[in-house]
């Protein structure tokens, strides 16, 4: 879905982005692997949203898609922080740790996105099935 640049969509992205940034900040400060959790959660949520939206007709209003995908998930996940930390490890001589950091983040992200897609497709299929039953 391509979102038009309207005031409502921009405001929704800003609100979602603020919420995602706060959640990422809290995870990073409160948990040892907070950025890993934030990135993995972001990939899972995006997978669910795409899976649910792609399983049938478009179910998202433009403002909701902007709020959830570009705003919340975009600010929640932060592979830029991973890149910075990996570069710091690499330049500090801990090259295996840098490679491991990228590998764990990429692996968890891909697995979470795949699980999210499956969950989203399942949820959308169940919702569609319930609507069909109610109609008939």
C-alpha positions as CSV (number, residue, x, y, z in Angstrom):
1,X,0.0,0.0,0.0
2,X,1.3,3.4,-1.0
3,X,0.2,6.1,1.4
4,X,-0.8,9.5,0.2
5,X,0.9,12.5,1.9
6,X,-2.1,13.9,3.8
7,X,-2.1,15.7,7.1
8,X,-3.9,12.8,8.8
9,X,-1.4,10.3,7.6
10,X,1.6,12.5,8.7
11,X,0.0,13.0,12.1
12,X,-0.6,9.3,12.5
13,X,3.0,8.5,11.5
14,X,4.2,11.0,14.1
15,X,2.1,9.6,16.9
16,X,3.1,6.0,16.0
17,X,6.8,7.1,15.8
18,X,6.7,8.7,19.2
19,X,5.2,5.6,20.8
20,X,7.7,3.3,19.0
21,X,10.6,5.4,20.0
22,X,9.5,5.4,23.7
23,X,9.0,1.6,23.7
24,X,12.5,1.1,22.1
25,X,14.1,3.5,24.6
26,X,12.5,1.7,27.6
27,X,13.4,-1.8,26.3
28,X,17.0,-0.6,25.7
29,X,17.4,0.8,29.1
30,X,15.6,-1.9,31.1
31,X,16.7,-5.1,29.3
32,X,20.2,-6.4,28.6
33,X,19.3,-7.2,25.0
34,X,16.7,-4.5,24.7
35,X,17.5,-3.5,21.1
36,X,17.3,-7.2,20.0
37,X,13.9,-7.4,21.6
38,X,12.8,-4.2,19.9
39,X,14.0,-5.3,16.5
40,X,12.5,-8.7,16.8
41,X,9.2,-7.4,18.1
42,X,9.2,-4.8,15.2
43,X,9.7,-7.6,12.6
44,X,7.0,-9.7,14.2
45,X,4.5,-6.9,14.3
46,X,5.3,-5.9,10.7
47,X,4.9,-9.5,9.6
48,X,1.5,-9.7,11.3
49,X,0.3,-6.4,9.8
50,X,1.4,-7.3,6.3
51,X,0.1,-10.9,6.6
52,X,-3.3,-9.7,7.8
53,X,-3.5,-7.0,5.1
54,X,-2.2,-9.2,2.3
55,X,-4.5,-12.2,3.0
56,X,-7.5,-10.5,1.6
57,X,-8.8,-7.1,0.7
58,X,-7.0,-4.1,2.0
59,X,-8.2,-3.8,5.6
60,X,-6.2,-0.8,6.8
61,X,-7.2,2.8,6.5
62,X,-4.3,4.9,5.3
63,X,-3.9,6.7,8.6
64,X,-3.9,3.3,10.5
65,X,-1.3,1.8,8.1
66,X,0.9,4.9,8.6
67,X,0.5,4.8,12.4
68,X,1.3,1.1,12.8
69,X,3.8,0.4,10.0
70,X,5.9,3.5,9.4
71,X,5.3,5.1,12.7
72,X,5.2,2.5,15.5
73,X,7.2,-0.3,13.9
74,X,9.6,2.0,12.1
75,X,10.6,3.8,15.3
76,X,10.5,0.6,17.4
77,X,13.0,-1.3,15.2
78,X,16.4,0.2,14.9
79,X,19.0,-1.6,12.8
80,X,21.0,1.6,12.8
81,X,21.8,1.1,16.5
82,X,22.9,-2.5,15.7
83,X,25.1,-1.2,12.9
84,X,26.7,1.3,15.3
85,X,27.3,-1.2,18.0
86,X,28.7,-3.8,15.5
87,X,31.0,-1.1,14.1
88,X,32.3,-0.3,17.6
89,X,32.9,-3.9,18.3
90,X,34.7,-4.4,14.9
91,X,36.9,-1.3,15.3
92,X,37.7,-2.4,18.9
93,X,39.0,-5.7,17.6
94,X,36.0,-7.9,18.6
95,X,35.2,-8.9,15.0
96,X,33.6,-12.2,15.9
97,X,31.3,-10.4,18.4
98,X,30.4,-7.9,15.6
99,X,29.5,-10.7,13.2
100,X,27.6,-12.5,15.9
101,X,25.6,-9.4,16.8
102,X,24.5,-8.9,13.2
103,X,23.8,-12.6,12.8
104,X,21.6,-12.8,15.8
105,X,19.6,-9.6,14.9
106,X,19.2,-10.7,11.3
107,X,18.2,-14.3,12.2
108,X,15.7,-13.3,14.9
109,X,14.3,-10.6,12.6
110,X,13.7,-13.0,9.7
111,X,12.3,-15.7,11.9
112,X,10.0,-13.2,13.6
113,X,8.8,-11.7,10.3
114,X,8.0,-15.1,8.9
115,X,6.1,-16.1,12.1
116,X,4.3,-12.8,11.9
117,X,3.3,-13.3,8.3
118,X,1.9,-16.7,9.2
119,X,0.0,-15.4,12.2
120,X,-1.3,-12.4,10.2
121,X,-2.5,-14.7,7.4
122,X,-4.2,-17.0,9.9
123,X,-5.9,-14.1,11.7
124,X,-7.1,-12.6,8.5
125,X,-8.3,-16.0,7.3
126,X,-10.2,-16.6,10.5
127,X,-11.8,-13.1,10.4
128,X,-12.8,-13.6,6.8
129,X,-14.3,-17.0,7.6
130,X,-16.3,-15.5,10.4
131,X,-17.7,-12.8,8.2
132,X,-18.7,-15.3,5.5
133,X,-20.5,-17.5,8.1
134,X,-22.3,-14.4,9.5
135,X,-23.4,-13.4,6.0
136,X,-24.9,-16.7,5.1
